[in-house]
Amino acid sequence: MDDETKKVQVSFCIDSEDNRRVTEVYEKLGIDLPTAFNLFIKKSISDGGFPFDVRDSFYSESNINELAKRLEKAKKGEGKVHPLL
């Protein structure tokens, strides 16, 4: 077995309910959790980072611009009043 085919065991803890739910998701796709994790690892390597966006979209440029626009409207009295939930 050369270096490229050696395997290591990785162990980590996740919430039991998360485990149940994610296992259910991947079973519907016909794969198990270790296979899904390996796909995540390969895609992370391919992408050079997370294979999805991990940033909070609240702080996106488009949302900050929208909030600034609404704040200006509110300052001018052009905002809408909504009852609190």
C-alpha positions as CSV (number, residue, x, y, z in Angstrom):
1,M,0.0,0.0,0.0
2,D,1.6,3.3,-1.1
3,D,1.2,6.7,0.6
4,E,-1.7,7.7,-1.7
5,T,-3.9,4.7,-0.7
6,K,-3.2,4.8,3.1
7,K,-6.3,5.6,5.1
8,V,-6.6,7.2,8.5
9,Q,-9.5,6.9,10.9
10,V,-11.2,10.2,11.8
11,S,-13.4,10.5,14.9
12,F,-15.7,13.4,15.9
13,C,-18.8,13.9,17.9
14,I,-22.1,15.4,16.6
15,D,-25.5,15.9,18.2
16,S,-27.5,12.7,18.2
17,E,-30.5,14.3,16.6
18,D,-28.3,15.9,13.9
19,N,-26.8,12.4,13.3
20,R,-30.2,10.8,12.9
21,R,-31.4,13.5,10.5
22,V,-28.3,13.7,8.4
23,T,-28.2,9.9,8.2
24,E,-31.8,9.9,6.9
25,V,-30.9,12.5,4.3
26,Y,-28.0,10.6,2.9
27,E,-29.8,7.2,3.1
28,K,-32.4,8.8,0.7
29,L,-29.5,9.6,-1.6
30,G,-28.2,6.0,-1.4
31,I,-25.0,6.8,0.5
32,D,-23.9,6.5,4.1
33,L,-22.4,9.2,6.4
34,P,-18.7,8.1,5.9
35,T,-19.2,8.4,2.1
36,A,-20.8,11.8,2.4
37,F,-18.0,12.9,4.6
38,N,-15.4,11.7,2.0
39,L,-17.3,13.6,-0.7
40,F,-17.1,16.7,1.5
41,I,-13.4,16.3,2.0
42,K,-12.8,15.7,-1.8
43,K,-14.9,18.8,-2.7
44,S,-13.1,20.9,-0.1
45,I,-9.8,19.9,-1.6
46,S,-11.0,20.6,-5.1
47,D,-12.5,24.0,-4.1
48,G,-9.6,25.0,-1.9
49,G,-11.9,25.6,1.1
50,F,-15.5,25.0,2.1
51,P,-17.6,23.7,-0.8
52,F,-20.3,26.1,0.3
53,D,-20.6,29.7,1.6
54,V,-20.2,29.8,5.4
55,R,-20.6,33.6,5.7
56,D,-23.6,35.1,7.4
57,S,-25.7,36.6,4.6
58,F,-27.0,39.3,6.9
59,Y,-23.6,41.0,6.4
60,S,-23.6,40.7,2.6
61,E,-23.1,43.9,0.6
62,S,-26.5,43.7,-0.9
63,N,-28.2,43.4,2.5
64,I,-26.2,46.2,4.1
65,N,-27.1,48.4,1.1
66,E,-30.8,47.5,1.5
67,L,-30.7,48.2,5.3
68,A,-29.0,51.6,4.7
69,K,-31.7,52.4,2.1
70,R,-34.5,51.5,4.5
71,L,-32.9,53.5,7.4
72,E,-32.8,56.6,5.2
73,K,-36.4,56.1,4.3
74,A,-37.3,55.7,8.0
75,K,-35.4,58.9,8.9
76,K,-37.5,60.7,6.3
77,G,-40.7,59.3,7.8
78,E,-41.3,57.2,4.7
79,G,-41.1,53.8,6.5
80,K,-44.0,51.5,7.2
81,V,-45.1,50.8,10.8
82,H,-45.7,47.1,11.5
83,P,-47.2,45.7,14.7
84,L,-44.7,43.6,16.8
85,L,-45.4,39.9,16.8
